[in-house]
Amino acid sequence: MKSAIKVIKEQVENFYLIRRLSLFELKSQNKNNYLGMLWEILNPLIQILIYWFVFSTLRARAPIEMGETVIPFFSWLMAAFFLWIFFYQATIQGSKSIYTRIRILSKMNFPMSVIPSFVIFSQFYVHIAMLVLTMIILQFMGFTISIYYLQLIYFIFAALCLLLAISLITSTLSTIIRDFHMLLNSVLRMLLYLSGVLWPLSLLEDFPDLVSIMKLNPLYYLIEGYRSAFFGLEWYFITHWGYTLYFWGLVMFLLIIGASLHVRFRKHFIDYL
């Protein structure tokens, strides 16, 4: 617990530095491209257009029922797809954030727990841009802005906390065991199909135990929260208060584990290069 408090304190004290480094990270990744940072938006847009072409023309999907609201499949998909892109990119980049920068950053005067944070934040700016774009598109699809949009602030914060907790674990393990990063990449690709991003878990209603296990995935909580906000369905984090308690309990558990691993090994990271 002491390690978790220490890491949280480091994030708060160095928040200004995290923001500056995250912007530098975003610019440096695209400095050799003619379109620069515009590619950070174009790439996910191209992916969602491919899904639109497949699921709206070649293999059209039936609308999804959420409560009493019937939602076109593409709208339902888009409401969660950019969250998935954010989660995937931030997790992958966060997992290799330390061992790819340790030689340079170990000579600088700030705690190493800041490294995964500014990498996550560099993806956060792209996510905000994609959220704005999603809001605009949904307006033309008949889903107007409602007061339920306010809960997006909560779910964005929840996503950042989850990503920080996960990245503290993965960045430490990836530095010690390089094969872990490859394993993580494979697991995340599998999660795309197990998190309710591409298809509703209600299709497995004949297997209630399996659905219950799949809902233990904290990403599912965020996905359903985003959709509830975009489609004005409910205050998801209040209506499903038990799930909310589970989510934050899991985040705290992962943060304690991640912070303990990070604090224990960060003095020795340079030895694993």
Secondary structure as GFF3:
##gff-version 3
##sequence-region A 1 273
A	DSSP	alpha_helix	2	13	.	.	.	ID=ss1
A	DSSP	alpha_helix	15	29	.	.	.	ID=ss2
A	DSSP	three_ten_helix	36	38	.	.	.	ID=ss3
A	DSSP	alpha_helix	39	53	.	.	.	ID=ss4
A	DSSP	pi_helix	54	58	.	.	.	ID=ss5
A	DSSP	beta_strand	64	66	.	.	.	ID=ss6
A	DSSP	beta_strand	69	71	.	.	.	ID=ss7
A	DSSP	alpha_helix	73	95	.	.	.	ID=ss8
A	DSSP	alpha_helix	102	105	.	.	.	ID=ss9
A	DSSP	alpha_helix	114	140	.	.	.	ID=ss10
A	DSSP	three_ten_helix	147	150	.	.	.	ID=ss11
A	DSSP	alpha_helix	151	176	.	.	.	ID=ss12
A	DSSP	alpha_helix	179	191	.	.	.	ID=ss13
A	DSSP	three_ten_helix	201	204	.	.	.	ID=ss14
A	DSSP	alpha_helix	208	214	.	.	.	ID=ss15
A	DSSP	alpha_helix	218	230	.	.	.	ID=ss16
A	DSSP	alpha_helix	236	239	.	.	.	ID=ss17
A	DSSP	alpha_helix	241	265	.	.	.	ID=ss18
A	DSSP	three_ten_helix	266	272	.	.	.	ID=ss19
###
